Amino acid sequence: MKTPKGPKLNLNRLIYVVTTLPILFIAALILHYGVNVPTFDQWELVPYLERMGNHTLSFTYMIAQHNEHRIAFPRLIMLGLANLTNWNMIAEMIVSLGLQILSFVFIWKAIGRTLNGRLAAIVTLIASICMFNPMQWENWLWGWQIQWYLTILGMIAALYFCWYLPLRQRSLNHIMAISAATVATFSLAGGMVTWGILLVFLAFRKQLKAFAVYLVVAIANVGLYLNNYHPVAGHTPIHLLFSNQLDFFRYISLYLGGSISNDDQVAPLLGAITIAIFLILGIKAVLERQTKSYFWLAIASFVLVNAMITGSGRFSLGPEQALASRYTSFSLLWLLSIVTLSSSYIYKAATKRSEWLQPVSISVTVVLFAIFTVNSLGGVTASKAYRIKNQSASECLNASNKPHSSCFSLVYPSNPITDNRNTQYLMFLRGEHLAGR
């Protein structure tokens, strides 16, 4: 006798409704804890606002290097928002949320192409919890971090257009994929990894003409990126990577495990375990030509390579630096990819009567979810502290005609710009009534 479909379908719909709650939670987090004050690198946008006002912005200036990145597209968005909102930082945070919602739509569609029924609904809920999680508080509450969410959207969209859409729309697919990869490249340095993954996709499909086109465009992107590129001081010398391989691996494990726990003892263990799972399931998927898994392997590979790139430049600052909140926007995608790959494998194994697999998997999931929840709540606590600090900074900057340097130390510790230049920037903001000044 068949089980009635009505209740099952209703439960699936309920799960999808619950999927919206993390999005609403992050919206509330932004509105409650966000402060309209420029902090850290946001002060570097002031010269761009001045140039926009006197119509002297140029392509060269827009594509100029910022640290190791070329953030042309984030700058374009931030300048456009500044023009519309008198440079309101809350608007930037809301746009970051909007970009992540668009990325989630692609993820939701991809889950539907990988899994079915109740399992697809549950994994979609997990995706929502991962992508809209307070562990990312630094990126949610700092409008400058639009660049992270724009990179994520560019990467996911490029992979989706290249891999999933119908072949009859091949030309449009390639145009969209190339455009999205270009956006990712000129949002964060790590976005360049997208090109390598796209080329692997095309090689698997033996689309040689498309491969040649993508390769030419990728070379053009990288060439433009490296034109007049200046190495960033303070990065780890390459020879130290070979003499400190264990520290380097610990950094990567912390980076990836930080999506589950921010404990510096637990996170590297969890990171190492997820790397092992990725390698096992990845090799199995490639050998067995499990094409439904390739999209998730690609996202996981993107995050893993970015963890390695970040570690190569930052691990000399200490392995625990890998637990910085901003990196969780990537590492949570790693966790989501591992969960989706594992869910697909467990579902197939369960249908083959591997009865022990489901209860063991459920037990492990419950333990990990408990750790994950505690870590997420820590993000709310950090958000509260961040608001208090930024609110104090905002009040300090507005307190007098010429704020003391201690005010600037609140919004830009270790600021390379002099107090005199800081004051000039602040006077410009006040004169133009920008950023709540």
ABEGO torsion letter per residue (X at the ends): XBBBAAAAAAAAAAAAAAAAAAAAAAAAAAAAABBBBBBEAAAAAAAAAAAAAAGABBAAAAABBBEABBBAAAAAAAAAAAAAAGGBAAAAAAAAAAAAAAAAAAAAAAAAAABBEAAAAAAAAAAAAAABBAAAAAAAABAAAAAAAAAAAAAAAAAAAAAABBAAAAAAAAAAAAAAAAAAAAABAAAAAAAAAAAAAAAAAGBAAAAAAAAAAAAAAAAAAABGBBBBBGBBBAAAAAABAAAAAAAAAAAAAAAABABAAAAAAAAAAAAAAAAAAAAAAAAAGBAAAAAAAAAAAAAAAAAAAAAAAAAAAEAAAAABAAAAAAAAAAAAAAAAAAAAAAAAAAAAGBAAAAAAAAAAAAAAAAAAAAAAAAAAAAAAAAAAAAAAAAAAAAABABBBAAAAAAABBGBABBAAAAAAAAAAAAAAGBGGX
